[in-house]
Amino acid sequence: MNAIEVNVKNGYKVIVDNGIFDKIPEYALTLADYTTVTIVSDSNVAPLYIERLKKGFLRANKRVLTYVIEAGEQSKNLSNYAAILSFLANNDFKRKDLLVALGGGVVGDLTGFVASTYHRGVDFIQVPTTLLAGIDSSVGGKTAVDIKEGKNLVGAFYQPKGVFFDIETLNTLPEKEMINGFGELVKYGILMGGTLWKNLLSDNLSLENCIADSIRYKAEIVEKDEFDNGVRALLNLGHTLAHSVENLSGYTVPHGLAVGYGIRRIAKACKNNGLLQNSEYEQIINVLDKFSLTYIAPFSDNALIRASVKDKKAFADSINIIVINAIGNCSIQKFKLDKLGEFFND
Ligand SMILES: NC(=O)c1ccc[n+]([C@@H]2O[C@H](COP(=O)([O-])OP(=O)(O)OC[C@H]3O[C@@H](n4cnc5c(N)ncnc54)[C@H](O)[C@@H]3O)[C@@H](O)[C@H]2O)c1
């Protein structure tokens, strides 16, 4: 079992292991003596896992409520946010009770945002069931919903009380969702280097170790910059072009594939501009291919760059891009917008 500490002001543990699912209620109930537990999940995950989780809390004589949203990004919206708040209020869910996010990043972000505002903040735990949520979105306290003007535009920094990731839940995850998670996993590999990168290169990869290393890396970054004013931007490696691809494709290209493409392009640009050694560039391309991150965007560089300017990470006449100097050594570099085309030029 890996128990990774996230040492922020209200610190917590991320527990990662195979086969811990039925123990999660027991772990959660060591946090405080809750009366009511509300489990939020989605229409794909709930039929698979919600009864098992519920059973454990019932066995401990807790009152258990469940709330299931339609699966998919379109559910991460203000009307579900408001509906869950009303559900909690109508069911006498109190300030000292516990919310549980059971699912992927959509459920996690939405439930976390509810938790951050209901009664000005109630306890919540994350029970991620996708690779992306397990290594990325469940850790670090970013919660949000989308509005029509943009993704994740309304949200809060609000840390969970604990994260409990049973890797066995990935056995039911569709392959395309695994590949989505691989996009973020390769990102962590390049950022961290070391054991994680070696593992990704290996023919005998240990997914559990990859997951634990990614979380450890994310925890360290969050500890240094909980509110995303500095080094946390490193986690956007590959994401500027990825967001452009998602925008230009009307969100038909899955996030992980878009991130894979973003990493491919930034790695090539870094090699072409003399920042990254050719041998490491080739390793990156091989790892992207190995994890089926082979999508190539059909959009012109001009269109991609124009779209990135609209992205929320762009400032007036310049944009921060995460560059790869070496595997395990990335940095934040500010580019004048009119120089970006040159940088990405093949
Ligand atoms: N808060 C953060 O720091 C952060 C970071 C990265 C991404 N995100 C957000 O995360 C979201 C994407 O998360 P995601 O990729 O987990 O998507 P998701 O939550 O939509 O899950 C993907 C799909 O897999 C299904 N699913 C989940 N677990 C399953 C399982 N074990 N078995 C079978 N089906 C399962 C879901 O029902 C859904 O259809 C986006 O909204 C993104 O903005 C947040």
Ligand as a Chemical Component Dictionary entry (heavy atoms), coordinates in Angstrom:
data_LIG
# 
_chem_comp.id                   LIG 
_chem_comp.type                 NON-POLYMER 
_chem_comp.pdbx_formal_charge   0 
_chem_comp.three_letter_code    LIG 
# 
loop_
_chem_comp_atom.comp_id 
_chem_comp_atom.atom_id 
_chem_comp_atom.alt_atom_id 
_chem_comp_atom.type_symbol 
_chem_comp_atom.charge 
_chem_comp_atom.model_Cartn_x 
_chem_comp_atom.model_Cartn_y 
_chem_comp_atom.model_Cartn_z 
_chem_comp_atom.pdbx_ordinal 
LIG N1  N1  N 0  -9.310  19.138 -10.537 1  
LIG C1  C1  C 0  -8.229  18.932 -11.266 2  
LIG O1  O1  O 0  -7.105  19.209 -10.837 3  
LIG C2  C2  C 0  -8.370  18.319 -12.628 4  
LIG C3  C3  C 0  -7.246  17.860 -13.324 5  
LIG C4  C4  C 0  -7.427  17.237 -14.553 6  
LIG C5  C5  C 0  -8.714  17.076 -15.062 7  
LIG N2  N2  N 1  -9.792  17.533 -14.362 8  
LIG C6  C6  C 0  -11.150 17.362 -14.848 9  
LIG O2  O2  O 0  -11.424 15.958 -14.864 10 
LIG C7  C7  C 0  -12.455 15.715 -15.799 11 
LIG C8  C8  C 0  -12.107 14.491 -16.606 12 
LIG O3  O3  O 0  -12.010 13.390 -15.741 13 
LIG P1  P1  P 0  -12.093 11.889 -16.270 14 
LIG O4  O4  O 0  -11.183 11.743 -17.412 15 
LIG O5  O5  O -1 -11.930 11.024 -15.092 16 
LIG O6  O6  O 0  -13.550 11.837 -16.907 17 
LIG P2  P2  P 0  -14.974 11.315 -16.394 18 
LIG O7  O7  O 0  -15.178 11.626 -14.975 19 
LIG O8  O8  O 0  -15.961 11.834 -17.376 20 
LIG O9  O9  O 0  -14.849 9.726  -16.562 21 
LIG C9  C9  C 0  -14.661 9.204  -17.845 22 
LIG C10 C10 C 0  -15.713 8.160  -18.192 23 
LIG O10 O10 O 0  -15.398 6.932  -17.540 24 
LIG C11 C11 C 0  -16.524 6.447  -16.797 25 
LIG N3  N3  N 0  -15.958 5.728  -15.652 26 
LIG C12 C12 C 0  -15.286 6.270  -14.630 27 
LIG N4  N4  N 0  -14.764 5.310  -13.865 28 
LIG C13 C13 C 0  -15.130 4.131  -14.391 29 
LIG C14 C14 C 0  -14.855 2.785  -14.054 30 
LIG N5  N5  N 0  -14.040 2.444  -13.063 31 
LIG N6  N6  N 0  -15.430 1.817  -14.806 32 
LIG C15 C15 C 0  -16.207 2.149  -15.870 33 
LIG N7  N7  N 0  -16.455 3.406  -16.272 34 
LIG C16 C16 C 0  -15.915 4.394  -15.540 35 
LIG C17 C17 C 0  -17.314 7.686  -16.483 36 
LIG O11 O11 O 0  -18.658 7.384  -16.238 37 
LIG C18 C18 C 0  -17.128 8.501  -17.752 38 
LIG O12 O12 O 0  -18.011 8.046  -18.735 39 
LIG C19 C19 C 0  -12.611 16.973 -16.649 40 
LIG O13 O13 O 0  -13.780 17.644 -16.276 41 
LIG C20 C20 C 0  -11.382 17.801 -16.251 42 
LIG O14 O14 O 0  -11.626 19.188 -16.349 43 
LIG C21 C21 C 0  -9.636  18.145 -13.145 44 
# 
loop_
_chem_comp_bond.comp_id 
_chem_comp_bond.atom_id_1 
_chem_comp_bond.atom_id_2 
_chem_comp_bond.value_order 
_chem_comp_bond.pdbx_ordinal 
LIG N1  C1  SING 1  
LIG C1  O1  DOUB 2  
LIG C1  C2  SING 3  
LIG C2  C3  SING 4  
LIG C2  C21 DOUB 5  
LIG C3  C4  DOUB 6  
LIG C4  C5  SING 7  
LIG C5  N2  DOUB 8  
LIG N2  C6  SING 9  
LIG N2  C21 SING 10 
LIG C6  O2  SING 11 
LIG C6  C20 SING 12 
LIG O2  C7  SING 13 
LIG C7  C8  SING 14 
LIG C7  C19 SING 15 
LIG C8  O3  SING 16 
LIG O3  P1  SING 17 
LIG P1  O4  DOUB 18 
LIG P1  O5  SING 19 
LIG P1  O6  SING 20 
LIG O6  P2  SING 21 
LIG P2  O7  DOUB 22 
LIG P2  O8  SING 23 
LIG P2  O9  SING 24 
LIG O9  C9  SING 25 
LIG C9  C10 SING 26 
LIG C10 O10 SING 27 
LIG C10 C18 SING 28 
LIG O10 C11 SING 29 
LIG C11 N3  SING 30 
LIG C11 C17 SING 31 
LIG N3  C12 SING 32 
LIG N3  C16 SING 33 
LIG C12 N4  DOUB 34 
LIG N4  C13 SING 35 
LIG C13 C14 SING 36 
LIG C13 C16 DOUB 37 
LIG C14 N5  SING 38 
LIG C14 N6  DOUB 39 
LIG N6  C15 SING 40 
LIG C15 N7  DOUB 41 
LIG N7  C16 SING 42 
LIG C17 O11 SING 43 
LIG C17 C18 SING 44 
LIG C18 O12 SING 45 
LIG C19 O13 SING 46 
LIG C19 C20 SING 47 
LIG C20 O14 SING 48 
# 
